[in-house]
C-alpha cells in the first residue's frame, strides 16, 4: 500500500521499505522518514490525511515548471531533516510546499521552499520529492503503542531453545564436509594467477622498484592560496593526463591541477587552480546548490568531465589550461552520470540516475 523512504545521508545504506495494511494513526513520527501512499491503495482509509502533509515522489517544481521561488528561502542552507524543512515552510506564509532532494550525504543543502504550486505543471524527476503543506495544522500523532516490545522479545526468547538441541547434528556433518571442501585446491590456483599478472603489468610501466611503488604513500596538502569554497564536496574524482592529476570539480567553480612529477617538498609550485566561474552554465548550477560533474576520463591532453546535475559535458585542455562545454541536454534530470572511461578517442559515462 505504500513505501517508507529514509534519509540515510549516504549512498550505501538501504532506505526503501515496502509497507501494507497501513494505519497512519498508529505510525510513529520520525523526522528522517517519509511515507508515500501507493495510488492503487484504497484511499477511503486515508481521507483523514486531508489535514496532513502530502508527499508526491519523483517530482520537482520550480519557476516555469509549476511553482515560484520564495525570496531568500529557495535553498535553505545545510542538510536538514524533513521535520526542520516542514517547520521552515509552515513559518513562511506564502509557502505551499517544499521540494526535497536526497544528496546522499550529510552536508549538502536539500530543502527548497516553493510558493504557488501547481502539480500539473511540475516535472518528473526521480531525484526529487515534493511535499504539499497541510490545509490545517496536523493533529498530534498518538504515542507509540507499547504492544510491540513484548512481541519482539517473545519471538527472540522462543528461538534459542529450538536451535540449541539442533546443535547435536552438525558434529556428524562437519567431519564429512571438511574433507570435501575445495578450498585447498582453489587457493593455490588464485595466487598463481594473480601474482604473475600484477608483476607483468608493473614492470613495463616504471623503471622504479615495483614493490616500492605499491607500499609507499605520501600526502600533499593543498596550498592555502588554492583552497576551494566547499572543501568537503569540492571534487568528484581525479583524472591522470600526462604529468598532471586533474581534479574533477563538483560543488565549486574551479579545476585544480597537480604536477605529479614536481618536487613534493614545494607544493605551492605543483598545484594550479583554473577558475571556471565565468561559464554561464557552471554559475547557474552552483547558484541552485547543485553539483557540476562527477568523474571524468582523459583522451590525450583533453579531460572530459561527466555531467552530474549540469546539462553540459565539461572539456578541459590540460596543455592550454582552457575549459569549455558541450551541450548534453538530451540526458534530462539530476544526478545523471557518475564516472567515465576513455576508449581510444571516445569517452563513455556511467549512468547514475540518467
C-alpha angles and dihedrals in degrees: 000000000000149000134242116219118196126201098232094172092225140069098241111051117090111256107169122084127177117222136190136183089032118194105181093193089064097045121110123243112244121171091207098049132079126196120211119192114216115240091232092062124106097265094192087081090057100050089110088068091077090101095045135080114284118216122206114186128216092017132124126188125191139141110316090013106073106300147053128230123248110232111252093001103069093109114016112214120254134015106298135193119242090252093055091047091051091049090053091052093047089051092054110077094207096046114116096173148331134251114222124203124188104215093179092238140078100241112048121097108260107165123084123176119216136194132199093020117194107181094196089065097045122103132241111250122160092207094063139057128191127212119200118218116250118254090230131018107282117250117252113272116244118252118270109275112250092219096088101067095058091050093053093048092049091052093050096045094049095055102062095062089056095048098045096064088048091061090080090072102059095066088067093050100040097068090051096047097047096063092046097052116113096213096108091052097044098047096061092047094052094049092048091054098045101046099055095045095051094048093047092053096046098047099063095044099059142022091212126094106284091215091056091051091055100045104039120090128177134175125215120197120227109245116251090240090063099044111138128226100252106027096182093055100027101118140023104198141334129246127203116224118168109307093343136087108210117204114217110234115231117158098009136061104242140077118222122207124196122198103222093191094053129104106286091207092065107049093168090072095045099054127070130179122210115197117222099171091110090069107102094215092050094048093048094053095046091049088061092052093248132133127260112204138355116200132340147197136220130234104187107305092342117096116197118204120211112233115243109172096345121091096225138069114240118227120191123188106210095195096048093032089224130140131207138159137229121208115259100168089132088080103068131196134031133299088029104161137009116187136008141210132200124224113182105303096344132086122207121202123212109232115234105170097344 
